[in-house]
Amino acid sequence: MTDAVFAHTLFPLLAVLGLGHAVPRGEDVLSGGMPSYGVYATSDGRHLAVSAMEPKFWQMLCTTIGRPDLAPFAFATGSEGQRIRGELEAAFAGRSLAEWSTVFEQVDCCVTPVLRFEESMENEHLQARGMLVEVNGVRQFAPPFKLSESPFAVRLPPPEAGEHSAEILLANGFSNDEIASLRAQKVI
């Protein structure tokens, strides 16, 4: 899912192509139009992301939260969808993020905690994908795309500021005197 976030622009794109305009926020499939896909607050002000759009995931979600009566309404829209969303909001507000995280770690129904950015740095998936690397003691982002035949590796540390200025300027026709003058003027 993380690697394919960009592909989620498919629904707004199709709306624009088919309708000539985007569907208003809150009414689109992925922005609140269906209760089976959304973000829900927990009792401690944190949030859970729900993406239970396939029937098997929705059924498991309803069973897990103790609301099997909601099972027929995964794809409800309009006022009925908002009513079901309200039922889910009330259910999720009954426990903390940590409590729900423990519950949902045991089942497969596409519900996950929304992490704070600081927490995401330690996320198991991002760690496994090598999304953070350390170069010369500095932790930084790695490229998000992974090519099996050309795996990412830090071969050299980044250059220091101005480290290659003279070399580049010499290669582009500047004389040593001109480079010295630029240094004296603090241009480089």
CORTA-V496396 format. One record per pair of residues at least 6 apart in sequence whose C-alpha atoms are under 8 Angstrom apart, sorted by the first residue. I is the first residue (numbers start at 1). J is the second residue. If there is no record, write none. Layout:
BEGIN
I/J  I/J
END
This chain:
BEGIN
3/144  3/145  11/28  11/29  11/30  12/22  12/23  12/28  13/22  15/21  15/22  15/23  16/22  16/23  25/31  25/32  26/32  26/33  27/33  27/34  27/78  28/34  29/37  30/37  30/38  31/37  31/38  32/38  33/77  33/78  33/81  34/74  34/75  34/76  34/77  34/81  34/82  34/85  35/73  35/74  35/75  35/76  35/77  35/81  35/82  35/84  35/85  35/88  36/50  36/51  36/52  36/53  36/58  36/74  36/75  37/49  37/50  37/51  37/52  37/53  38/49  38/50  38/51  39/47  39/48  39/49  39/50  40/47  40/48  40/49  40/50  40/88  40/89  40/92  40/93  41/47  41/48  41/89  41/92  41/93  42/48  42/92  42/93  42/94  42/95  42/96  42/97  43/92  43/93  43/94  43/95  43/96  43/97  44/95  44/96  44/97  45/96  46/96  46/97  46/114  47/97  47/113  47/114  48/97  48/111  48/112  48/113  48/114  49/111  49/112  49/113  49/114  50/110  50/111  50/112  51/109  51/110  51/111  52/58  52/61  52/109  52/110  52/111  53/74  53/75  55/74  56/109  57/108  57/109  57/110  58/71  58/74  58/109  59/68  59/71  60/107  60/108  60/109  61/109  61/111  62/68  62/69  62/70  62/71  64/103  64/104  64/107  65/91  70/84  73/81  73/84  75/81  76/84  92/100  97/113  101/112  101/113  104/111  104/112  120/126  121/127  121/132  126/132  130/142  131/141  131/142  131/143  131/144  132/139  132/140  132/141  132/142  133/139  133/140  133/141  133/142  134/140  135/154  135/157  136/157  143/152  146/152  162/188  165/188  166/179  169/175  169/179  170/176  182/188
END
